Amino acid sequence: MLLKSLVKPKERLVTVQEDVTLEEALKVLEDTGYRCVPILDETGTIFRGNIYKMHIYRHKSRGGDMKLPVTTLLKNATKFITVNAAFFNVFFSIKDLPYIAVLDASNHFYGILTHTRLMDMLSQAWNVNIGSYVLTVVSPGNRGDLAGSAKIITKYTSIVSVISLDAQEGELVHRIMFTLPADVDKNRLDRIVHALERKEFRVPEIEDLHNEI
C-alpha cells in the first residue's frame, strides 16, 4: 500500500502520554528539537492530538500553570487519516500541518505522515531526475484534450509523467504538464511544440530540467 510505505511508524516516533504535564512536554520538545509531537493515551494506542512548543511557550509567558496536563493545550484532535485513506483526502488533510496522524483499521495510532515525506513522493512522481523538459500545455478544456495533446507528443517521444491541473476560478482553460524523457533534445522539443501549437494547444512555459538538476 502506497500510503503505508510513506508513514513513519510510532515505534520510531517521539510521543508524550496524556498524563504528562506541560512542563514535562516542553522538556521533551526542547530536548528533541521538534516543534510538535503527538499526544497518546496511557496505553500508547489512542491518538489524542498534538502539542506544539509555541503554544506551551505562549502559555508560560502569560504566567500559566506549567503543572497542568499536556491535554490543556491539545490541538488537532480531529486531524487524522487512516492507512486506507484516498490520496486526495490525505493531500488536503495535511495541507496546513507539519504532519498528520495515521490510524490503523482498529483506529489505533499507527504513526505519522509528514508534509515533507508527501512532498518528496510527489517530487519523485514528477520524475525530474530522468526527464529533459516539462511542457505546460494549455487547452480550452474540451473533452479529449488530454488524449489529443498526448497523442501529438507520442509521435515524437514517450512521456515520462503527466499532471493535469484544473482551471482556476474564472478561467476556461486547463493546464497539462508533460515531463519528457532525458533523450529529448532541443531540436525534437521544438518539433513537439510546433506540432502542439499547430493543433491550437498553447505551450506558455517550458522548464528545462537539464538546468534544474
N, C-alpha and C positions, 0 to 999 in steps of 0.2 A: 504494500500500500504506500503510495507516494507520500501522503501527509505524515504517516507514522515514521517514515525514514528521516523526516526533517525535524522531528521532535527531540528535544533534549530530555531524557527520562529523569524522573525525580531522584533516582539514586545518584545522579551527577549534579544535583542542584543544592544550593543553599536555601533553606526554608526556615521559618520560625513557627512555633506552635502558638495556638490562640491564647494560651495562658501566660505567655511571657509578658513582661512589662515593656512600656515604650523605651525605657532606659536600656533594657537588655536588647531590644530590637535595634536600637540605634547603634549599640556597640557592634552587633553583627554586621550592620550595613557599613559602618566605618572600617571595620577590620577587613571586609571583603572588597570594598570599593564599589559595590553595587548601589544603584540609585533606588532600587526597589526589589523586594523578594516576596514570594508567595507566603501567605499565612495558611497553615493547615490545622485541622483539629488535632486533639491529643493523640489520636491513633495514627496520624500521618496519612490518612486516606481521603479525607474530605477537604476540598478547597473552600476556604472562607473568603478569600480576597487577596489584595496586595497591600503592603505597607511601603510607603515612599519616604525616603530620607528627608526630602524637602518639607513634608508635612510634619514630621517629628521636630525638625529644626524650628519651624514656624510656631508649633505648639510650645516648645521650650522657650523661645524668645519672648513669648507672651506670658511667661510665668506659669505655664501649665504644669500639672502634676505628672511627673515622669514615672510614677509608680502605677499609673493606670494601665489596664491591659492593652495590648497592642491593637485589639479589635476596636478600641476607641477611635482610631484614625484609619480604620479599614476602608479601602477603596476597591473598585472594580469587582464587587462581589458577583455581579451578573455577567462579567466579561469572561466567557469561556467557550470553548468549542469541544466537539467530540472527535475522536480519531477517525470517524467516518464522515466528517463534515465535508460538504461540497466545497470546491476550491473558491468559488465566488463568495461564499459565506465567510470563509477564512480570510480572504483578501480584505473584505470590507470590515470585518470584525476587528482586525489587528491594526487598522489604518492609523489610529492615533495612540497606539500603545507601544512600549518597548518590547513587550512580549504578550502572548495570550495563553492562559492556562488551557491545558488539554485534558479531557476526561476520558476514561475508558468506557466500555459498554455497560459497566455497572455504576457509572457516574462517580467513580473513584478518580482521584488525582493521578494522572499518568505522567505529566511533565509539562513543558512549555514549548511553544513555538515562538522563536524570536523574530522580530521585524527584520533583523539583519540576515537571518537564515533564509527567510522567504524571499528577500530581495536577491540574495545570492542565487537561489534556484531560478528566479526569473531571468537573471543575467545569463545563467548557463543556457536557458531555453532560447535566449537571443542568439546564441552561437557566434558571438563576436570573435572567438578565438579561431574559428575555422571559416570565417566569412571574408569577403572582399569589400562589398559595398552594401549599404542599406538604402533602398529606394522608398521614398514616401510617395505613394501613388494616390492621387485624389480622384474620386469618382462621384458621379451625381447620386449615387445610392440606389441605382436601379437593380432590379433582380438580375443576377448573373454577372454583375461587375467583377466580383472576386474571381469567379471561374474564367471570365473573359480576359482579365489582366494577367492571371496566372498562365493561361494558355499562350499568350503572346510571349511572356518571359521564357517559358519552357521550350520555345522554338530555338532559343539560343543557349540555354543553360538549365541546369536543375535549380531548385530552390531549397535553400538550407532551412529557412523558417519563415513563417508568416504571422503577423499580428494585425488584426482588424480593429480599428478604433471607431466607435460610434460617433455620429455627428454631434457637435455641441449644440446647445440650445440656440435656436435662431439660424442655424446653418442647415443647408440642404445637401451637404456633401459628406462622404465617408473617406477616411484615410486608411490605406492599407500599406503596411510596412513589410517589404520583402527583403530578406537577407540573402545575398547571392554568394555562391561558393568561392573559395580562395583563388581558383584558377581563372576567374573572370578578370580580364584586363580592361584598360580604359577604352580600347577600340570596340570590344564587344559590349561594354557598358553603353557607349554612345549609340550603338545599333539598337540595343534594347529600349533605351529611352526614346529614340526616334520612332520605333515601332509602336510604342505605347501612345505617344502623342499623336501619331497618325490616326489612331483609333479613338482620339479625343479623351484619352486619360492624361491628366496633368501630372508632372513629376516635379513638384516645387522644391524638393530637398533630396540631396544625395549625400550620404555620410560615407566618407572613405575610411574604412576600418584599418587600412594599412597605416594610417596616421594616428590611430587611436590606441593600438595595442602596444 
